[in-house]
């Protein structure tokens, strides 16, 4: 409402200024001055009218989308009602809000990927189901190759999370290609962000939820959701800012600061800097439309607050950006894997890296670091010669499969093929097996937003060697209980040295460090995440009952302002052309 009224007021003020100019100067001036005046007046009015029209048309399109998807929504809610599911526990009405029966839409186009981001998605849905037993969770996904039963079975195998299948629905998107990096070989950041708008329209064409939550970081979808549906609360779990001040600074760095380190030099680099800064401004603007925001680490929070803070303040958002550490299966790992002097004897000199096979995970550098350990100056050391590297990760698509193939070739070229093992799409029991017998856990990504895998290392009692940046450095591998819980490194050489230091610790030193690491990991348990996510869900549900705006009055005001302004434009153009 206020946007439309402000544009209407701006138009009126601009028109008054032009009338004053016409009265005092134009009528006494030459014909060329009159033509310039009429040109400026016409285009200014058209520009202001276009802006007002764009604002006004959003809720109208949203209304059409709600009408289009209303029958599907009614069928879903009716089906849930007919199930008449008996709960296994007595629910406290004051704490479960049995009366809230809405649909929460989780926007996660790669929900079957099996990574840390997916663990957050399923843990959030599980906590939501426990808190709101009559709510329905709809997941927008592009994983057409997996049926509902397959996806939920993998959730149980990979994350040991059991969901109430009757209250989870999957809505299959048809436009996921628009958010793939391969679709945008140039201007990738902007291209994928614009592609997320196409994908969000695809999602809303299937179902308009009562609450919209993005758990993959597609910030542009917030602005679209608020433009179309001003009454629908929007929430976000941010794993990593699409762009950050560190990324901008890395353009001038020499190495070891991400995939774009050093690419800001020269004329081409100057263009890239300008593009990134422009995108950062746009990213900050759209981020201001999310009602409730949580981030996965203090590093992510600081960057999101720096970029989104001004826009959120301008839009008078009431909630602060807060930190909610991702859920990690700490309890399961503590039960499954012992950490004591006896278990120390069962561990082998295995270095394990759990991460998706993506370029930013830096598998290449870690292979080089391991080759330095095996074939470098420490090659004669019996501890180094007995080491083995195990790379565990999910393969999401053909690009990931190609990447694994290239990494296998690199291992062969580095002459370490015999001591490197690739484990793709491992089940939870397989991961437990490797965590139980390995000695060292590795993280190689620069500015890793958090590092769920690192917490799993610690909970399993592994000694961590992580990148000297981001969440692993600031939140996870820290001093705890008076001693270190791991090592930090940046270059291949530093990683190689850290590997050797960790391997050569005495049995007593290793056991003490493993115990400290496990105690530290309990800060990131599933129970801690559940409590935090329930706060997020309660804030979003509260907004459905007490919206920030009166939607009916807002729509009426927008249409009234638009109609009045259209009349105003036609009248002014008629005056100019008569």
Residue pairs with C-beta under 8 A, 6 or more apart in sequence:
1 549
1 553
1 554
1 557
1 558
1 561
3 55
4 52
4 55
4 56
4 557
4 558
4 561
4 562
5 557
5 561
7 48
7 51
7 52
7 55
7 561
7 565
8 52
8 561
8 564
8 565
8 568
10 48
11 45
11 48
11 49
11 52
11 565
11 568
12 568
14 44
14 45
14 48
15 41
15 45
15 568
15 572
18 37
18 40
18 41
18 44
21 37
22 37
25 33
26 33
26 34
26 37
27 34
38 576
41 572
41 576
42 573
42 576
45 569
45 572
45 573
46 569
48 565
49 565
49 566
49 569
52 561
52 562
52 565
53 562
55 558
56 558
56 559
56 561
56 562
58 227
58 228
59 227
59 228
59 229
59 230
59 551
59 554
59 555
59 558
61 228
62 204
62 208
62 227
62 228
62 229
62 230
65 204
65 205
65 208
65 228
66 208
66 229
68 205
69 204
69 205
69 206
69 207
69 208
72 206
72 207
73 103
73 207
73 208
76 103
76 136
76 138
76 169
76 207
77 101
77 103
77 136
80 101
80 134
80 136
80 166
80 167
81 101
83 166
85 164
85 166
87 133
91 98
91 133
95 131
96 131
96 132
96 133
97 131
97 132
97 541
98 133
98 134
99 134
100 132
100 134
100 135
100 541
100 544
101 134
101 135
101 136
102 135
102 136
102 209
102 210
102 211
102 541
102 544
103 135
103 136
103 137
103 138
103 207
103 209
103 210
103 211
104 128
104 135
104 136
104 137
104 138
104 209
104 210
104 211
104 213
104 537
104 540
105 138
105 139
105 140
105 171
105 203
105 207
105 209
105 211
105 212
105 213
106 121
106 124
106 125
106 137
106 138
106 139
106 140
106 213
106 215
107 140
107 200
107 203
107 212
107 213
107 214
107 215
107 216
107 218
107 221
108 117
108 118
108 121
108 139
108 140
108 141
108 214
108 215
108 216
109 140
109 141
109 142
109 173
109 176
109 179
109 199
109 216
110 118
110 141
110 142
110 143
110 176
110 216
110 396
111 118
111 121
111 139
111 141
111 143
111 151
111 170
112 118
112 141
112 143
112 146
112 150
112 151
112 154
113 356
113 394
113 396
114 154
114 158
114 394
114 425
115 356
115 394
116 239
116 326
116 450
116 451
116 452
116 453
117 215
117 216
117 239
118 155
118 158
118 159
119 159
119 161
119 326
119 327
119 328
119 452
120 215
120 237
120 239
120 296
120 326
120 327
120 529
121 139
121 215
122 155
122 159
122 161
122 163
123 159
123 161
123 326
123 327
123 526
123 529
123 530
123 533
124 213
124 215
124 237
124 533
124 536
125 137
125 139
125 163
125 168
126 161
126 162
126 163
126 530
127 529
127 530
127 533
127 534
127 537
128 135
128 137
128 533
128 537
129 135
129 137
129 163
129 164
129 167
130 530
131 534
131 537
131 538
132 537
132 541
135 167
136 167
136 168
136 169
137 167
137 168
137 169
138 168
138 169
138 170
138 171
138 207
138 209
139 168
139 169
139 170
139 171
140 171
140 173
140 203
140 206
141 151
141 170
141 171
141 172
141 173
142 172
142 173
142 174
142 175
142 176
142 199
143 151
143 172
144 172
146 154
148 165
148 168
148 169
148 170
149 165
151 170
152 163
152 165
152 168
155 161
155 163
156 162
157 427
157 428
157 429
158 427
158 428
159 329
159 428
160 329
160 332
160 428
171 203
171 206
171 207
172 206
173 199
173 202
173 203
173 206
174 202
175 195
175 198
175 199
175 202
176 199
177 183
177 195
178 192
178 194
178 195
178 196
178 198
178 199
179 192
179 195
179 196
179 199
179 218
180 192
180 195
181 188
181 192
182 399
183 191
183 192
183 195
184 190
184 191
184 192
184 195
187 275
189 242
189 243
189 276
189 279
190 275
190 279
190 282
193 218
193 219
193 220
193 242
193 279
193 282
193 283
194 220
196 218
196 220
196 221
197 220
197 221
197 224
199 218
199 221
200 218
200 220
200 221
200 224
200 225
201 224
204 225
204 228
208 229
208 232
209 232
210 232
210 544
211 232
211 233
211 234
211 235
211 540
211 541
211 543
211 544
212 221
212 225
212 229
212 232
212 233
212 234
212 235
213 234
213 235
213 236
213 237
213 540
214 221
214 222
214 234
214 235
214 236
214 237
214 290
215 236
215 237
216 239
217 236
217 238
217 239
217 240
217 241
217 242
219 236
219 242
219 283
219 286
219 287
219 290
220 286
222 234
222 236
222 286
222 287
222 289
222 290
223 285
223 286
223 289
225 232
225 234
225 289
226 232
226 234
226 289
230 549
230 551
230 554
231 547
231 549
231 551
233 291
233 292
233 540
233 543
233 544
233 547
234 289
234 290
234 291
234 292
235 290
235 291
235 292
235 293
235 536
235 539
235 540
236 290
236 292
236 293
236 294
237 294
237 295
237 296
237 324
237 536
238 293
238 294
238 295
238 296
238 300
238 304
239 295
239 296
239 300
239 326
239 449
239 450
240 296
240 300
240 449
241 283
241 300
241 303
241 304
241 307
242 283
243 276
243 279
243 280
243 283
243 307
244 303
244 306
244 307
244 447
245 303
245 306
245 307
246 257
246 303
246 447
247 258
247 260
247 276
248 273
248 276
248 277
248 280
249 257
250 257
250 258
250 260
250 261
251 260
251 261
251 262
251 263
251 264
251 265
251 269
251 272
251 273
251 276
252 262
252 264
252 265
253 261
253 262
254 261
254 262
255 261
255 262
255 491
256 446
256 490
256 491
257 446
257 447
258 360
258 446
258 447
259 359
259 360
263 269
263 272
264 270
264 272
264 273
280 307
283 307
284 307
284 308
284 310
284 311
285 311
286 311
287 293
287 304
287 307
287 308
287 311
287 312
288 308
288 310
288 311
288 312
288 314
288 315
288 317
289 315
290 308
290 312
290 317
291 317
291 319
291 539
291 540
291 543
291 548
292 319
292 536
292 539
292 540
292 543
293 304
293 308
293 319
293 321
293 322
294 321
294 322
294 323
294 324
294 532
294 536
295 301
295 304
295 321
295 322
295 323
295 324
296 323
296 324
296 325
296 326
296 449
296 450
296 471
297 323
297 325
297 449
297 450
297 470
297 471
297 474
297 475
298 323
298 471
298 474
298 475
299 447
299 449
299 470
299 471
299 474
299 475
300 323
300 449
300 450
300 471
301 321
301 322
301 323
304 321
305 321
308 321
309 321
312 321
318 548
319 539
322 532
324 529
324 532
324 533
324 536
325 450
325 475
325 523
325 524
325 528
325 529
325 532
326 450
326 452
326 524
326 529
327 524
327 525
327 526
327 528
327 529
327 530
328 452
328 455
328 456
328 459
328 521
328 524
328 525
328 526
329 428
329 456
329 459
329 526
330 455
330 459
330 521
330 522
330 524
330 525
330 526
331 525
331 526
331 527
333 432
333 435
333 456
333 459
333 460
333 521
334 459
334 518
336 432
336 436
337 343
337 432
337 435
337 436
337 460
337 461
338 461
339 460
339 461
339 511
339 514
339 515
339 518
340 511
341 507
341 511
343 461
344 507
344 510
344 511
344 514
345 507
346 436
346 437
347 437
347 438
347 439
348 386
348 388
348 437
348 438
348 439
349 383
349 386
349 387
349 388
349 439
349 503
350 387
350 388
350 389
350 390
350 434
350 437
350 438
350 439
350 440
351 370
351 387
351 388
351 389
351 390
351 438
351 439
351 440
351 441
351 442
351 465
351 499
352 389
352 390
352 392
352 434
352 435
352 438
352 440
352 441
352 442
352 457
352 462
353 363
353 366
353 389
353 390
353 391
353 392
353 393
353 441
353 442
353 443
353 444
353 453
354 392
354 393
354 431
354 441
354 453
354 456
354 457
355 361
355 363
355 391
355 392
355 393
355 443
355 444
355 445
355 453
356 393
356 394
356 396
356 400
357 363
357 391
357 393
357 394
357 395
357 400
357 403
357 404
357 407
357 424
358 400
358 403
359 403
360 445
360 446
361 393
361 444
361 445
362 444
362 445
362 446
362 467
363 391
363 403
363 407
363 444
364 407
364 410
365 444
365 491
365 492
365 495
366 389
366 442
366 444
366 492
366 495
367 389
367 407
367 410
367 411
367 414
367 416
367 420
368 414
368 492
369 489
369 492
369 493
369 495
369 496
369 499
370 387
370 389
370 416
370 419
370 420
370 496
370 499
371 414
371 415
371 416
372 492
372 493
372 496
373 384
373 387
373 496
373 499
373 500
374 384
374 385
374 387
374 416
374 419
375 414
375 415
375 416
376 496
378 384
378 496
378 500
379 385
381 500
381 504
383 500
383 503
383 504
384 500
384 503
387 419
387 499
387 503
388 419
388 420
388 421
389 416
389 419
389 420
389 421
390 420
390 421
390 423
390 434
390 438
391 407
391 420
391 421
391 422
391 423
392 423
392 426
392 430
392 431
392 434
393 423
393 424
394 400
394 424
394 425
395 401
395 404
395 424
395 425
404 422
404 424
407 422
408 417
408 422
411 417
411 420
423 430
423 434
426 434
431 456
432 460
435 441
435 456
435 457
435 460
435 462
436 460
438 462
439 462
439 463
439 502
439 503
439 510
440 462
440 463
440 464
440 465
440 499
440 502
440 503
441 453
441 454
441 456
441 457
441 458
441 460
441 462
441 463
441 464
441 465
442 464
442 465
442 466
442 495
443 451
443 453
443 454
443 464
443 465
443 466
443 467
443 472
444 467
444 495
445 451
445 467
445 470
446 467
446 469
446 470
447 467
447 469
447 470
448 454
448 466
448 467
448 469
448 470
448 471
448 472
449 470
449 471
450 470
450 471
450 472
450 475
450 476
451 466
451 470
451 471
451 472
451 476
454 464
454 466
454 472
454 476
454 477
455 476
455 521
455 524
457 463
457 464
457 517
458 464
458 476
458 477
458 485
458 486
458 517
458 518
458 520
458 521
459 518
459 521
459 522
460 518
461 514
461 515
461 517
461 518
462 514
462 517
463 486
463 487
463 502
463 505
463 510
463 513
463 514
463 517
464 472
464 476
464 477
464 485
464 486
464 487
464 517
465 486
465 487
465 488
465 489
465 495
465 498
465 499
465 502
466 472
466 473
466 476
466 477
466 486
466 487
466 488
466 489
467 473
467 488
467 489
467 490
468 488
468 489
468 490
468 494
469 490
473 488
476 485
476 520
476 524
477 484
477 485
477 486
477 487
477 488
478 485
478 520
479 485
480 516
480 517
480 519
480 520
481 516
481 519
481 520
483 512
483 513
483 516
484 513
484 516
485 513
485 516
485 517
485 520
486 502
486 513
486 517
487 498
487 501
487 502
488 498
489 495
489 497
489 498
505 513
